[in-house]
Amino acid sequence: DVQLQASGGGLVQAGGSLRLSCAASGFTFDDYAIGWFRQAPGKGREGVACVSSSDGSTYYADSVEGRFTISSDNAENTVYLQMISLKPEDTAVYYCAVEPSKRCEVFVGARDLPSVVDIYYGMDYWGKGTQVTVSS
């Protein structure tokens, strides 16, 4: 069975840092891109970052560009999200999910055409989330 285990969330003050981990199992890790998404209370799920397994290309939401870094450790089947300069508006439940291919097509499609591409139904598998709370 495909399993995605997100961890590393917590409570941090504004300006602080956290590193999230997404441990994957049950599928060939090298064959699929993996993305990080988040959902704040009362809001829809949005893409945060994605890493392609074909060439290691990374993609980010405009709101986190320059502050968040996604990386992949193929030996450990784990994707990380390093978050710095955190803001209260980054408060959300963070999820990792598997793209249906090696490229971040769903992530980029949803980022650039949010009214056309549905993140939740486009991604193949979702893990349980990890809560990130940033206090002001």
FENNORMO-V521557 format. One line per field, one symbol per residue. phi: phi as a letter, one per 40 degrees, with the letter a starting at -180 (. if undefined). burial: 1 if it has 24 or more other ideal C-beta (glycine too) atoms within 12 Angstrom, else 0. A space follows every 50 residues. Layout:
BEGIN
phi = ???
burial = ???
END
This chain:
BEGIN
phi = .cbbbcahcibacdgcbabcbbcbagacdccbcbbbbaacdgbccbcbaa bcccagcbbbcdcbdgbbbcabbccbfbbbbcbbfcbdcccacbbbaccc acbcccdcccccbccbbcccccccbbcccbcbbbcc
burial = 00011111100100000111111100001001111111110000111111 11100001111001001111010000111111100110011111111110 001111111110000000100111111011111100
END
